[in-house]
Amino acid sequence: MRVATARLLLRRLRIDDAVALHRTVGDPEAMELWAPGPDRTVADTEERTALRARPRVRAQPALPERA
């Protein structure tokens, strides 16, 4: 999903966002109240980003077969 205006773009997280994202999630002060706390390295942020950026699969309800 993507939402765009003249000044803002909202989109799903991508793995290549990790370097820029690390400026925030690697900052102890910014992450002070956020569990599990700041990432120590860009590699840690890449791992966190990879978990969040993977495609989401929505479960489909099981329907009984008709006889």
N, C-alpha and C positions, 0 to 999 in steps of 0.2 A: 504494500500500500504506500502511496505517496501523496502528500498534500503540499501544494506550492502556492505561495503568494508572491507579490513583488519583493518582499523583504525576508521571507522565511521559507525554508524547505524542511518538511518532516518526512522522514523515510525510515525504513528498517535499518538497523545497525549492520554494518559490513565489517568484515575482518580487517580490511585496510584502514578502518577508522582507529585502530588500536594506538598508533603512535600519537595522534592528536588527543585521543581520549586519555592517554597516560598522564598528560599534564594535569588533569583533574584527579583521576582515580589513584595517582601516585603521590598526591599531596596529602601528608598526614593531617594537616589542619582542615582541608576540605572534606576528608573522609573520617574525621574524628568520631562522628556518631553513626557511621554506616558500617554495618557488619558485612564482610569480615575485616574491614579496615583497608588501609591503602595497599596498592600493589607495589612491590619492591622494585620490579623491573618491567621494562616494556614487554618482555616475554610473558610475564604474569598477566599483563593487560591483554596481550594477544590471546592467551588461553581463555581468559574470562570473556573476551569478545567473541571468540569462536563458539563458546557455549551459547551465547545469546543470539548470535547471528545465524545459527543453523535454521533451516526452514522448519516451520511448525506444521505438524500434521494434526489435523482435527479428527478426532475419533468419530466414526459413523455409528449410529445406533444399530444394533443387531436386529434384524427383522426376521421373524419366523418364516420358514418356507411354507408355501401353501401346498396342501396335499392334492 
